Amino acid sequence: MKTSLATTACILLLSACLQNRDARVSGRVEGRDSVIIFRLDDRDYRLPVDANGSFSGAIPLRHSAYAYARLLPSRRRVFLFLGPRETLEIIINNAAAPAFEGSLGAINNYLSEQGEYLPLDAAALLRDEESFVANAEESLRVRTLLLEAKNLGQEFTAIESKRLGYLAAEHATRYLAYARARLADTARRHYRPGCRAEAFLARFPVDDSRLSGVSVYLQFVLAYYTFQLDGEGDIRDVMADIQQRVKTRKTRDYLLTELASRHIFVHGTRDGDYLLSLCRREVKDTARVSRVERVADRWRKLSAGATAPDIALRDPNGVNTRLREMRGSYLYIVAADSRQQTWRADSALFRALQTRYAGRDVRFLSIALEPGATLEQWRARVADSGISWEHFMVVDWANFQNAYIISSLPRYIFIDPRGRIVNALAPPPARIAGGLFANAGL
């Protein structure tokens, strides 16, 4: 009997200790939301919202951490900081930012004021790289000093200082990506950030286990590696760098699958088998691997020899037709937005290509995205373009975009006389001579 009582006492004591590490949350919600979900360490803790809009409960914690609260069905989201044995009361209304009370109230009111995103405004984009980075460094220094002056506790101040750093680093990475994107093709391929920008980004490790669930950190590391790839980086080198430098499983799974999905989405099956094999071998999160597989499966439907997805089109006379009705000749298609400046710049290349292959078994089709344009407005753009190809508007752009996995414009597609895909990512007119048309016997 004594053993049983001792055992029971130990169990109760252990339970009390575990419960004492819970964060107590409560609050009130305006609106029709019936559930509030706290997301922490890849787990969801669902608390019902009663008829009066109130909720309360406990969130088990191993240590202090950032978390997200999401309301359903409205999907409103709140960024939080929780700590063991701490209390937080949340008041969420429809018109203003959330308000917080309790032992964690001051910290979370601070987070609400700071926000999770730094807008990249026009004034920032006009700065040269050196002055932009200098401004980012100074802004981070000031924000860190203001944080320290609030005396929100040593632990929170230390982790929040890191979060502010990643916020500034992600902001700088977006600036660099924009600065490169506005350069001409040749300069863009050879663009490299200056020494000060590289030194600034190097201050922020790509692996941080304490922030692996925080959006701004994940946005930075994804933007950082996307920037490497968009600068003509090799996907295999980037993936190897991630495996070497990122040891936190959650972050590594996120980066490997996000970059694999994006690369396959944009570049099709090129490197697809390698990326799928890598994700299946290295990533433990099966849901993430499945998303990569779904993107790859979509591209397999556009592989050489597959039947080209049919789409509805409209000609300049307002007559509707379909792509399948054009079988009998090779089709070289350019899908573009006729409002873009490249429309006029490429007209000479388009005319030269049509002249070179005149009388051969190939039709040149221009398929335009025209959101909100009337038939007359589109006709005027066609006439202004100086391009004598066969012109069509896409009737259902969303269907075309989904069927052909359109990630950017212009996009080039080559289809054979039987209506089968030759190349769903065909080269542009400037690089069409030789391989593609020669292999088709043109």
C-alpha positions, 0 to 999 in steps of 0.5 A: 500500500505504501509503494502504491501511495509513493508511486501515486505521489511521484506521478502527481508531482511529475504531472504538476511539474509538466503542467507548470511549464504550460503557457496559459492563454485566454482571450476574446474574439470579435466576429464569427470565428469558432476556433483558435488554433495555436501553432507551435513546433509543428503541432496545432493546439485547438481551443474552442471559442464560445458563444460570447467569443471567449476562449482559454486553455494551456499550451505545453512548452519546453522553452519560450518560443514564437508561435502563431494563432490562427482563427477559423473560419476567417483565417485571421493570424496573430504572431505571438511569443509564449513562455513556460508558466506565463500567461497571455490574454488576447483581445482580437477585434475586427477593426484594430490590431490585437491587444495583449495583457498578462505576464507576456502582454508587453512583449506581444504588444511590442511584436504587434507594433513591429510587424513581420514584414518590411515593405520595399518602397519606391524610395528604397528601390531608387537607392544605390546598393551601397547606400541601401545596405548602409541604411539597412545596417543603421535601421537594424542598429536603431531597432535593436537599441529600441528593443533593448530600451524596452527591458522586455527580458534578457531571453526575449531580447536575445532571440528578438534581436536575431529575428530583427536581423533576419527581417533586415536581411530578407529586406536586403535580399529582396532589394538585391533581387530587384536590382538584378532583375532590372538589368539587361540580360548580359549584365543580369547574368554577371551581377554580383552583390558588392562587398558590403552587401555580402558582408551584411548578409553573411552576418545572418546564419542560414541555420537557426534552430530557435527560429525554424518556425518563424516566417521571417527567418524562413522567408530570408533563407528561401530568398537567399538561396533563390537569389543564388539560383536566379543568378545562374546558380546550379541547382545541384550546388545549391542543394549541396550547400543546404545539406552541408550548412543547414542542420536543423531538420525542419529548415532543411526539409523546407528548403530542399522541397521548396527549391525543388518544387520551384525549380521543377515548376519553372524549368520542367523536367530538367534536373527533375529526377535528381531533385525527386531522388534527393527529396525522397532520400533526405526529407523526412516530411512526407507531405512536403515530398508529395508536393514535389512529386505533384509538381513533377507529375504535372510536367510529365503530362507536358513531356515530349510525345504527350498530347498538347492540352487543348485551349479555347482561343479567340481571333481578331474577328471575335471568332472562337476556335480551339488549339486542337483544330489547328492540327496538321502543321507544326505550331510554334507558339509564343504566349505573352502579355501584349502590354509588356515592352518586349512586345515591340522589341521582339517584333524584328526577331518574330518577322525574321523567323517567319520569313526564314521558314516561309512555305514550310510546314509550320505556323507561328501563333501569338497567344496573348494574355489580355486581362480586362481588355476589349476585343478592340483594345487588343486589336489595336495592340496587335496592329501596333506590334508590327508582328504578322503572326496569327494572333489569338486571345486566350479565352480562359487564361487560368485554364491555359496557365494551369494546363501549360504550367505558365510561370513567366512570360513570354513562354514558347511552346512547340507542337507537332502536326499530330497535336503532340508536344515537341517541347513545352519549354521551347527556346525563343526566336533568337535561339530557334535556329538549328536544334529544335526546327532542324530536328523536326525536319523544317 
